[in-house]
Amino acid sequence: MRVWLSLILLAATSVAAAQQTILNSSYDVARELFQTYNPKFQAYWKAQTGKDITIQQSHSGSSKQARAILQGLEADVVTFNQVTDVNVLHEKGNLIPEDWNQRLPNNASPYYSTTAFLVRKGNPKDIQGWGDL
């Protein structure tokens, strides 16, 4: 979570002077996470800067989001779950520096990610987590 906050702060700081709206391009599973987290970040931002900020979200698979950015989606923040999808932003679009991951702790990659389990209707095997698999 701290890495996401750092990425958001880094991006928001660079765009805050020009605009008060940022777009977070993120993978689908994180949709609910950011719906919960965004208001907390907005309150933090207001306390730090005295300014309101609007956070818009764009969600789909992270590879699809990376392609959309390469095709012109103007995302201010990316929160992908695949390092390769971040790397492509440099490799194919030169949109970020090659050493992007060295700018933040843990090479800017969280050591875990949001996980979703899809089960059959009614969850007949009562799968609740990894231990049930």
DSSP file (Angstrom, degrees, kcal/mol; ACC not computed):
  #  RESIDUE AA STRUCTURE BP1 BP2  ACC     N-H-->O    O-->H-N    N-H-->O    O-->H-N    TCO  KAPPA ALPHA  PHI   PSI    X-CA   Y-CA   Z-CA
    1    1 A M     >        0   0    0      0, 0.0     4,-2.4     0, 0.0     5,-0.2   0.000 360.0 360.0 360.0 -38.1    0.0    0.0    0.0
    2    2 A R  H  >  +     0   0    0      1,-0.2     4,-2.5     2,-0.2     5,-0.1   0.867 360.0  54.2 -63.3 -35.0    2.9    2.4    0.8
    3    3 A V  H  > S+     0   0    0      2,-0.2     4,-2.7     1,-0.2    -1,-0.2   0.923 108.2  49.1 -64.7 -42.7    4.2    1.9   -2.7
    4    4 A W  H  > S+     0   0    0      2,-0.2     4,-2.9     1,-0.2     5,-0.2   0.930 111.2  49.5 -61.3 -44.6    0.9    2.9   -4.2
    5    5 A L  H  X S+     0   0    0     -4,-2.4     4,-3.0     1,-0.2    -1,-0.2   0.912 111.3  49.7 -60.5 -41.9    0.7    5.9   -2.1
    6    6 A S  H  X S+     0   0    0     -4,-2.5     4,-2.7     2,-0.2    -2,-0.2   0.914 111.8  47.8 -63.7 -42.5    4.2    6.8   -3.1
    7    7 A L  H  X S+     0   0    0     -4,-2.7     4,-2.5     2,-0.2     5,-0.2   0.916 113.7  47.4 -63.8 -42.5    3.4    6.4   -6.8
    8    8 A I  H  X S+     0   0    0     -4,-2.9     4,-3.4     2,-0.2     5,-0.3   0.928 113.3  48.1 -65.0 -44.4    0.2    8.5   -6.4
    9    9 A L  H  X S+     0   0    0     -4,-3.0     4,-2.5    -5,-0.2    -2,-0.2   0.923 111.7  50.3 -61.0 -44.1    2.1   11.2   -4.5
   10   10 A L  H  X S+     0   0    0     -4,-2.7     4,-1.3    -5,-0.2    -2,-0.2   0.940 118.0  38.2 -60.0 -48.8    4.9   11.2   -7.1
   11   11 A A  H  X S+     0   0    0     -4,-2.5     4,-1.5     1,-0.2    -2,-0.2   0.920 116.3  50.9 -70.2 -43.7    2.4   11.6  -10.0
   12   12 A A  H  X S+     0   0    0     -4,-3.4     4,-2.0    -5,-0.2    -2,-0.2   0.866 106.4  55.6 -64.5 -35.9    0.0   13.9   -8.2
   13   13 A T  H  X S+     0   0    0     -4,-2.5     4,-0.5    -5,-0.3    -1,-0.2   0.897 108.4  48.1 -62.8 -39.7    2.8   16.2   -7.2
   14   14 A S  H  < S+     0   0    0     -4,-1.3    -1,-0.2    -5,-0.2    -2,-0.2   0.783 121.5  34.1 -74.8 -25.3    3.9   16.6  -10.8
   15   15 A V  H >X S+     0   0    0     -4,-1.5     4,-2.5     2,-0.1     3,-0.5   0.589  94.1  87.9-103.0 -11.7    0.3   17.3  -12.1
   16   16 A A  H 3< S+     0   0    0     -4,-2.0    -2,-0.1     1,-0.3    -3,-0.1   0.862  87.2  51.6 -60.1 -38.3   -1.1   19.2   -9.2
   17   17 A A  T 3< S+     0   0    0     -4,-0.5    -1,-0.3     1,-0.2    -2,-0.1   0.865 117.0  39.8 -67.1 -33.4    0.0   22.6  -10.4
   18   18 A A  T <4 S+     0   0    0     -3,-0.5     2,-0.3     1,-0.2    -2,-0.2   0.794 128.6   2.5 -87.1 -30.1   -1.5   22.1  -13.8
   19   19 A Q     <  -     0   0    0     -4,-2.5    -1,-0.2     1,-0.0     3,-0.0  -0.979  48.6-140.6-153.8 161.5   -4.7   20.3  -12.9
   20   20 A Q  S    S+     0   0    0     -2,-0.3    34,-2.9    -3,-0.1     2,-0.4   0.135  83.7  75.9-112.6  17.9   -6.8   19.2   -9.9
   21   21 A T  E     -a   54   0A   0     32,-0.2     2,-0.3    -6,-0.2    34,-0.2  -0.997  57.8-173.0-128.4 133.0   -7.9   15.9  -11.5
   22   22 A I  E     -a   55   0A   0     32,-2.8    34,-3.2    -2,-0.4     2,-0.5  -0.934  16.2-139.4-123.4 152.5   -5.8   12.8  -11.9
   23   23 A L  E     -a   56   0A   0     -2,-0.3    54,-2.2    32,-0.2    53,-2.0  -0.951   9.6-156.5-112.4 122.0   -6.5    9.6  -13.8
   24   24 A N  E     -ab  57  77A   0     32,-2.9    34,-2.4    -2,-0.5     2,-0.7  -0.887   4.6-159.2 -97.8 114.0   -5.4    6.3  -12.2
   25   25 A S  E     +ab  58  78A   0     52,-3.1    54,-2.3    -2,-0.7     2,-0.3  -0.854  31.6 159.0 -92.6 114.4   -5.0    3.6  -14.8
   26   26 A S  E     -ab  59  79A   0     32,-3.1    34,-1.5    -2,-0.7    54,-0.2  -0.859  43.0 -91.4-139.2 166.3   -5.3    0.3  -12.9
   27   27 A Y  E >   -a   60   0A   0     52,-1.3     3,-1.4    -2,-0.3    34,-0.3  -0.467  43.0-109.7 -80.6 154.7   -6.0   -3.4  -13.2
   28   28 A D  G >  S+     0   0    0     32,-0.7     3,-2.1     1,-0.3     4,-0.3   0.834 110.5  59.6 -55.2 -44.5   -9.6   -4.6  -12.7
   29   29 A V  G 3  S+     0   0    0      1,-0.3     3,-0.4     2,-0.1     4,-0.4   0.748 100.0  59.2 -62.5 -22.9   -9.2   -6.4   -9.4
   30   30 A A  G <> S+     0   0    0     -3,-1.4     4,-2.5     1,-0.2    -1,-0.3   0.446  74.7 101.0 -85.8   0.5   -8.1   -3.2   -7.7
   31   31 A R  H <> S+     0   0    0     -3,-2.1     4,-1.9     1,-0.2    -1,-0.2   0.924  86.4  40.2 -52.2 -53.8  -11.3   -1.3   -8.5
   32   32 A E  H  > S+     0   0    0     -3,-0.4     4,-1.7    -4,-0.3    -1,-0.2   0.855 111.3  58.9 -67.6 -34.9  -12.9   -1.7   -5.1
   33   33 A L  H  > S+     0   0    0     -4,-0.4     4,-2.6     1,-0.2     3,-0.3   0.956 110.5  41.5 -57.1 -50.4   -9.6   -1.1   -3.4
   34   34 A F  H  X S+     0   0    0     -4,-2.5     4,-2.9     1,-0.2    -1,-0.2   0.808 107.2  60.9 -72.8 -28.3   -9.3    2.3   -5.0
   35   35 A Q  H  < S+     0   0    0     -4,-1.9    -1,-0.2    -5,-0.3    -2,-0.2   0.866 115.3  36.6 -61.8 -33.5  -13.0    3.2   -4.5
   36   36 A T  H  X S+     0   0    0     -4,-1.7     4,-0.6    -3,-0.3    -2,-0.2   0.858 121.8  44.5 -82.2 -39.4  -12.2    2.8   -0.8
   37   37 A Y  H >X S+     0   0    0     -4,-2.6     4,-2.2    -5,-0.2     3,-0.5   0.841  97.5  71.0 -78.4 -35.6   -8.7    4.3   -0.8
   38   38 A N  H 3X S+     0   0    0     -4,-2.9     4,-2.9     1,-0.2     5,-0.2   0.887  95.9  51.3 -54.7 -46.7   -9.3    7.3   -3.0
   39   39 A P  H 3> S+     0   0    0      0, 0.0     4,-2.1     0, 0.0    -1,-0.2   0.876 110.3  50.9 -60.1 -34.3  -11.3    9.3   -0.4
   40   40 A K  H <X S+     0   0    0     -4,-0.6     4,-2.1    -3,-0.5    -2,-0.2   0.911 112.0  46.4 -67.1 -41.6   -8.6    8.7    2.1
   41   41 A F  H  X S+     0   0    0     -4,-2.2     4,-3.1     2,-0.2     5,-0.2   0.899 110.0  54.0 -66.5 -39.5   -6.0   10.0   -0.3
   42   42 A Q  H  X S+     0   0    0     -4,-2.9     4,-2.4     2,-0.2    -2,-0.2   0.906 109.6  47.6 -60.9 -41.5   -8.1   13.0   -1.2
   43   43 A A  H  X S+     0   0    0     -4,-2.1     4,-2.2    -5,-0.2    -1,-0.2   0.911 112.9  49.0 -65.0 -42.3   -8.4   13.9    2.5
   44   44 A Y  H  X S+     0   0    0     -4,-2.1     4,-2.2     2,-0.2    -2,-0.2   0.933 111.4  49.4 -60.6 -46.9   -4.6   13.5    2.9
   45   45 A W  H  X>S+     0   0    0     -4,-3.1     4,-2.9     1,-0.2     6,-0.5   0.906 110.4  50.4 -60.3 -43.9   -4.0   15.6   -0.2
   46   46 A K  H  X5S+     0   0    0     -4,-2.4     4,-2.3     1,-0.2    -1,-0.2   0.911 111.5  48.5 -61.3 -43.4   -6.3   18.4    1.1
   47   47 A A  H  <5S+     0   0    0     -4,-2.2    -1,-0.2     1,-0.2    -2,-0.2   0.867 117.1  42.3 -65.6 -36.3   -4.5   18.3    4.5
   48   48 A Q  H  <5S+     0   0    0     -4,-2.2    -2,-0.2    -5,-0.2    -1,-0.2   0.862 133.4  16.0 -78.9 -36.9   -1.1   18.5    2.8
   49   49 A T  H  <5S-     0   0    0     -4,-2.9    -3,-0.2     2,-0.2    -2,-0.2   0.616  89.2-125.2-114.8 -17.5   -1.8   21.1    0.1
   50   50 A G  S  <<S+     0   0    0     -4,-2.3     2,-0.3    -5,-0.5    -4,-0.2   0.531  76.6 112.9  78.5   5.9   -5.1   22.8    1.1
   51   51 A K        -     0   0    0     -6,-0.5    -1,-0.3    -5,-0.0    -2,-0.2  -0.837  66.8-124.5-114.9 148.7   -6.4   21.8   -2.4
   52   52 A D        -     0   0    0     -2,-0.3     2,-0.4    -3,-0.1    -9,-0.1  -0.608  25.9-165.1 -82.5 149.5   -9.1   19.5   -3.5
   53   53 A I        -     0   0    0     -2,-0.2     2,-0.4   -11,-0.1   -32,-0.2  -1.000  10.4-147.5-137.3 138.7   -8.2   16.7   -6.0
   54   54 A T  E     -a   21   0A   0    -34,-2.9   -32,-2.8    -2,-0.4     2,-0.6  -0.887  10.9-156.1-103.7 134.2  -10.5   14.5   -8.1
   55   55 A I  E     -a   22   0A   0     -2,-0.4     2,-0.3   -34,-0.2   -32,-0.2  -0.945   7.1-167.5-114.4 116.5   -9.3   11.0   -8.8
   56   56 A Q  E     -a   23   0A   0    -34,-3.2   -32,-2.9    -2,-0.6     2,-0.4  -0.745  11.9-144.6 -96.9 151.1  -10.8    9.3  -11.9
   57   57 A Q  E     -a   24   0A   0     -2,-0.3     2,-0.4   -34,-0.2   -32,-0.2  -0.925  16.4-173.0-121.0 141.5  -10.3    5.6  -12.4
   58   58 A S  E     -a   25   0A   0    -34,-2.4   -32,-3.1    -2,-0.4     2,-0.4  -0.983  19.7-175.2-128.6 119.1   -9.8    3.5  -15.5
   59   59 A H  E     +a   26   0A   0     -2,-0.4     2,-0.3   -34,-0.2   -32,-0.2  -0.949  24.6 107.1-125.3 137.2   -9.9   -0.2  -14.9
   60   60 A S  E    S-a   27   0A   0    -34,-1.5   -32,-0.7    -2,-0.4   -31,-0.1  -0.909  78.2 -36.6-173.5-172.2   -9.3   -3.3  -17.0
   61   61 A G     >  -     0   0    0     -2,-0.3     4,-2.4   -34,-0.3     3,-0.2  -0.306  60.8-120.3 -57.0 145.3   -6.5   -5.9  -17.3
   62   62 A S  H  > S+     0   0    0      1,-0.2     4,-2.4     2,-0.2     5,-0.1   0.840 112.8  53.9 -64.5 -31.8   -3.2   -4.2  -16.8
   63   63 A S  H  > S+     0   0    0      2,-0.2     4,-2.2     1,-0.2    -1,-0.2   0.905 110.0  48.0 -65.8 -39.7   -1.9   -5.2  -20.2
   64   64 A K  H  > S+     0   0    0      2,-0.2     4,-2.2    -3,-0.2    -2,-0.2   0.894 111.3  50.5 -65.8 -39.4   -4.9   -3.6  -21.8
   65   65 A Q  H  X S+     0   0    0     -4,-2.4     4,-2.2     2,-0.2    -2,-0.2   0.912 108.9  51.6 -64.3 -42.0   -4.4   -0.5  -19.7
   66   66 A A  H  X S+     0   0    0     -4,-2.4     4,-2.3     1,-0.2    -2,-0.2   0.922 110.2  49.0 -61.1 -43.7   -0.8   -0.3  -20.8
   67   67 A R  H  X S+     0   0    0     -4,-2.2     4,-1.6     1,-0.2    -1,-0.2   0.905 108.8  53.3 -61.7 -41.0   -1.8   -0.6  -24.5
   68   68 A A  H  <>S+     0   0    0     -4,-2.2     5,-2.9     1,-0.2    -1,-0.2   0.895 109.2  48.8 -62.1 -39.6   -4.4    2.1  -23.9
   69   69 A I  H ><5S+     0   0    0     -4,-2.2     3,-1.6     3,-0.2    -1,-0.2   0.918 109.4  51.7 -65.8 -43.0   -1.7    4.4  -22.5
   70   70 A L  H 3<5S+     0   0    0     -4,-2.3    -1,-0.2     1,-0.3    -2,-0.2   0.797 109.9  51.5 -62.5 -27.0    0.6    3.7  -25.5
   71   71 A Q  T 3<5S-     0   0    0     -4,-1.6    -1,-0.3    -5,-0.2    -2,-0.2   0.374 137.3 -78.2 -92.8   3.7   -2.4    4.6  -27.7
   72   72 A G  T < 5S+     0   0    0     -3,-1.6     2,-0.3     1,-0.3    -3,-0.2   0.390  74.8 148.2 123.0  -5.5   -2.9    7.9  -26.0
   73   73 A L      < -     0   0    0     -5,-2.9     2,-1.6    -6,-0.1    -1,-0.3  -0.478  44.4-139.6 -60.9 123.4   -4.8    7.4  -22.7
   74   74 A E        +     0   0    0     -2,-0.3     2,-0.3     2,-0.0   -51,-0.2  -0.547  31.4 174.4 -92.4  74.0   -3.4   10.2  -20.6
   75   75 A A        -     0   0    0     -2,-1.6   -51,-0.2     1,-0.1     3,-0.1  -0.585  23.0-167.2 -79.9 139.0   -3.0    8.5  -17.2
   76   76 A D  S    S+     0   0    0    -53,-2.0     2,-0.4     1,-0.3   -52,-0.2   0.722  78.6  27.7 -92.4 -27.3   -1.3   10.4  -14.4
   77   77 A V  E     -b   24   0A   0    -54,-2.2   -52,-3.1   -66,-0.1     2,-0.4  -0.994  65.6-161.0-136.0 137.7   -0.9    7.3  -12.2
   78   78 A V  E     +b   25   0A   0     -2,-0.4     2,-0.3   -54,-0.2   -52,-0.2  -0.986   9.3 178.4-119.3 134.1   -0.5    3.6  -13.1
   79   79 A T  E     +b   26   0A   0    -54,-2.3   -52,-1.3    -2,-0.4     2,-0.2  -0.697  22.2 165.4-131.0  78.8   -1.1    0.9  -10.6
   80   80 A F        -     0   0    0     -2,-0.3   -19,-0.1   -54,-0.2    -2,-0.0  -0.524  38.7-143.3 -93.8 160.4   -0.6   -2.3  -12.5
   81   81 A N  S    S+     0   0    0     -2,-0.2     2,-0.5     1,-0.1     3,-0.1   0.363  83.8  67.9-103.2   4.4   -0.1   -5.8  -11.2
   82   82 A Q    >>  -     0   0    0      1,-0.1     4,-1.0     2,-0.0     3,-0.9  -0.981  65.0-154.1-127.1 121.5    2.5   -6.8  -13.8
   83   83 A V  H >> S+     0   0    0     -2,-0.5     4,-2.8     1,-0.3     3,-0.7   0.865  98.0  61.8 -58.2 -36.3    6.0   -5.3  -13.9
   84   84 A T  H 3> S+     0   0    0      1,-0.3     4,-1.8     2,-0.2    -1,-0.3   0.832  99.0  55.5 -61.6 -31.1    6.1   -6.2  -17.6
   85   85 A D  H <4 S+     0   0    0     -3,-0.9     4,-0.4     2,-0.2    -1,-0.3   0.783 110.7  44.4 -73.9 -25.9    3.1   -3.9  -18.2
   86   86 A V  H XX S+     0   0    0     -4,-1.0     3,-1.3    -3,-0.7     4,-0.6   0.894 110.2  55.3 -78.3 -43.5    5.0   -1.0  -16.6
   87   87 A N  H >X S+     0   0    0     -4,-2.8     4,-2.8     1,-0.3     3,-1.4   0.861  98.6  62.2 -57.1 -36.9    8.2   -1.8  -18.5
   88   88 A V  H 3X>S+     0   0    0     -4,-1.8     4,-2.5     1,-0.3     5,-0.8   0.776  91.1  67.2 -63.3 -24.6    6.3   -1.6  -21.8
   89   89 A L  H <45S+     0   0    0     -3,-1.3     6,-3.0    -4,-0.4     7,-0.4   0.810 112.9  32.1 -65.5 -28.0    5.6    2.0  -21.1
   90   90 A H  H <X5S+     0   0    0     -3,-1.4     4,-1.5    -4,-0.6    -2,-0.2   0.877 120.5  49.9 -87.4 -48.9    9.3    2.7  -21.4
   91   91 A E  H  <5S+     0   0    0     -4,-2.8    -3,-0.2     1,-0.2    -2,-0.2   0.872 127.5  19.6 -62.9 -41.7   10.2    0.0  -24.0
   92   92 A K  T  <5S+     0   0    0     -4,-2.5    -1,-0.2    -5,-0.2    -3,-0.2   0.653 139.6  24.8-104.7 -18.6    7.5    0.8  -26.6
   93   93 A G  T  4<S-     0   0    0     -5,-0.8    -3,-0.2    -4,-0.1    -2,-0.2   0.553  80.6-138.3-123.1 -10.1    6.5    4.4  -25.7
   94   94 A N     <  +     0   0    0     -4,-1.5    -4,-0.3    -6,-0.2    -3,-0.1   0.872  60.0 136.3  48.8  39.6    9.4    5.9  -23.9
   95   95 A L        +     0   0    0     -6,-3.0    -5,-0.2     1,-0.1    -1,-0.1   0.678  64.9  28.4 -89.8 -20.7    6.8    7.4  -21.5
   96   96 A I  S    S-     0   0    0     -7,-0.4    -1,-0.1    -9,-0.1    -3,-0.1  -0.940  96.1 -91.0-135.2 157.6    8.7    6.7  -18.3
   97   97 A P    >   -     0   0    0      0, 0.0     3,-1.6     0, 0.0     4,-0.1  -0.336  33.4-118.6 -68.9 152.8   12.5    6.4  -17.6
   98   98 A E  T 3  S+     0   0    0      1,-0.3     3,-0.4     2,-0.1    -8,-0.1   0.835 114.5  52.2 -58.3 -34.3   14.1    3.0  -17.9
   99   99 A D  T >   +     0   0    0      1,-0.2     3,-1.8     2,-0.1     4,-0.3   0.020  69.7 129.5 -93.1  28.0   15.0    3.1  -14.2
  100  100 A W  G X   +     0   0    0     -3,-1.6     3,-1.3     1,-0.3     4,-0.2   0.837  68.7  56.2 -50.9 -38.8   11.5    3.9  -13.0
  101  101 A N  G >  S+     0   0    0     -3,-0.4     3,-0.6     1,-0.3    -1,-0.3   0.680  97.1  62.5 -74.2 -16.3   11.5    1.1  -10.4
  102  102 A Q  G <  S+     0   0    0     -3,-1.8    -1,-0.3     1,-0.2    -2,-0.2   0.483  86.1  76.4 -85.6  -2.0   14.7    2.4   -8.7
  103  103 A R  G <  S+     0   0    0     -3,-1.3    -1,-0.2    -4,-0.3    -2,-0.1   0.651  97.6  40.3 -83.4 -15.7   13.0    5.7   -7.7
  104  104 A L  S X  S-     0   0    0     -3,-0.6     3,-0.8    -4,-0.2     4,-0.5  -0.865  98.4 -78.6-130.8 162.4   10.9    4.2   -4.8
  105  105 A P  G >  S+     0   0    0      0, 0.0     3,-1.7     0, 0.0     4,-0.2  -0.164 112.7  21.2 -57.6 154.6   11.5    1.6   -2.1
  106  106 A N  G >  S-     0   0    0      1,-0.3     3,-1.6     2,-0.2    -4,-0.1   0.787 132.9 -68.9  57.5  31.6   11.3   -2.1   -2.9
  107  107 A N  G <  S-     0   0    0     -3,-0.8    -1,-0.3     1,-0.3    -5,-0.2   0.827  83.7 -73.4  54.9  34.2   12.0   -1.2   -6.6
  108  108 A A  G <  S+     0   0    0     -3,-1.7    -1,-0.3    -4,-0.5    -2,-0.2   0.647 109.4 114.0  59.4  18.6    8.5    0.4   -6.8
  109  109 A S    <   -     0   0    0     -3,-1.6    -1,-0.2    -4,-0.2   -28,-0.1  -0.975  64.6-131.7-122.0 125.9    6.9   -3.1   -6.8
  110  110 A P        -     0   0    0      0, 0.0     3,-0.0     0, 0.0    -4,-0.0  -0.370  15.9-130.6 -68.1 155.2    4.7   -4.3   -3.9
  111  111 A Y  S    S+     0   0    0     -2,-0.0     2,-0.3     2,-0.0    -5,-0.0   0.463  89.6  27.7 -88.4  -0.1    5.6   -7.8   -2.7
  112  112 A Y  S    S-     0   0    0      3,-0.0     2,-0.3     0, 0.0     3,-0.0  -0.966  70.2-152.3-150.6 166.2    1.9   -8.8   -2.9
  113  113 A S        -     0   0    0     -2,-0.3     2,-0.2    -3,-0.0   -32,-0.0  -0.902  35.8 -81.0-137.8 162.6   -1.1   -7.9   -4.9
  114  114 A T        -     0   0    0     -2,-0.3     2,-0.4     1,-0.0   -85,-0.1  -0.462  50.1-160.1 -63.1 134.5   -4.9   -7.8   -4.6
  115  115 A T        -     0   0    0     -2,-0.2     2,-0.4   -86,-0.1    -1,-0.0  -0.951  10.5-165.0-123.6 140.6   -6.2  -11.3   -5.3
  116  116 A A        -     0   0    0     -2,-0.4     2,-0.5     2,-0.0   -87,-0.0  -0.985   8.0-152.0-124.1 136.0   -9.7  -12.4   -6.3
  117  117 A F        -     0   0    0     -2,-0.4     2,-0.5    11,-0.1    -2,-0.0  -0.928   7.2-158.8-105.0 125.1  -11.0  -15.9   -6.2
  118  118 A L        +     0   0    0     -2,-0.5     2,-0.3     5,-0.0    -2,-0.0  -0.911  19.5 177.1-102.0 127.6  -13.8  -16.8   -8.6
  119  119 A V        -     0   0    0     -2,-0.5     3,-0.1     1,-0.1     4,-0.0  -0.812  34.8 -83.6-126.5 165.0  -15.8  -19.8   -7.6
  120  120 A R    >   -     0   0    0     -2,-0.3     3,-3.0     1,-0.2     5,-0.1  -0.266  67.5 -72.6 -63.8 155.9  -18.8  -21.7   -8.9
  121  121 A K  T 3  S+     0   0    0      1,-0.3    -1,-0.2     2,-0.1     0, 0.0  -0.231 125.5  15.1 -50.6 130.3  -22.2  -20.4   -8.1
  122  122 A G  T 3  S-     0   0    0      1,-0.2    -1,-0.3    -3,-0.1     4,-0.2   0.370 107.6-108.8  82.7  -5.3  -22.9  -21.1   -4.4
  123  123 A N    X   -     0   0    0     -3,-3.0     3,-2.2     1,-0.1    -1,-0.2   0.938  43.3-171.5  46.4  61.6  -19.3  -21.8   -3.7
  124  124 A P  T 3  S+     0   0    0      0, 0.0    -1,-0.1     0, 0.0    -2,-0.1   0.727  81.3  47.0 -61.1 -23.3  -20.0  -25.5   -3.3
  125  125 A K  T 3  S-     0   0    0     -5,-0.1    -2,-0.1     2,-0.1    -3,-0.0   0.352 107.0-126.8 -98.6   6.2  -16.4  -26.3   -2.1
  126  126 A D    <   -     0   0    0     -3,-2.2     2,-0.6     1,-0.2    -3,-0.1   0.898  35.8-174.4  51.7  49.8  -16.5  -23.3    0.4
  127  127 A I        +     0   0    0      1,-0.2    -1,-0.2     6,-0.0     3,-0.1  -0.667  18.6 158.5 -78.8 118.7  -13.2  -21.8   -1.0
  128  128 A Q        -     0   0    0     -2,-0.6     2,-0.3     1,-0.3    -1,-0.2   0.612  60.4 -21.8-113.5 -22.8  -12.3  -18.9    1.2
  129  129 A G  S >  S-     0   0    0      1,-0.0     3,-1.6     0, 0.0     4,-0.3  -0.943  85.0 -60.0-170.2-173.3   -8.6  -18.5    0.6
  130  130 A W  G >  S+     0   0    0     -2,-0.3     3,-1.9     1,-0.3    -1,-0.0   0.847 121.4  62.9 -56.0 -38.5   -5.3  -20.1   -0.5
  131  131 A G  G 3  S+     0   0    0      1,-0.3    -1,-0.3     2,-0.2    -4,-0.0   0.742  98.3  57.2 -62.2 -22.9   -5.4  -22.7    2.1
  132  132 A D  G <         0   0    0     -3,-1.6    -1,-0.3     1,-0.2    -2,-0.2   0.548 360.0 360.0 -84.4  -7.4   -8.6  -24.1    0.7
  133  133 A L    <         0   0    0     -3,-1.9    -1,-0.2    -4,-0.3    -2,-0.2   0.475 360.0 360.0 -88.2 360.0   -7.1  -24.7   -2.8
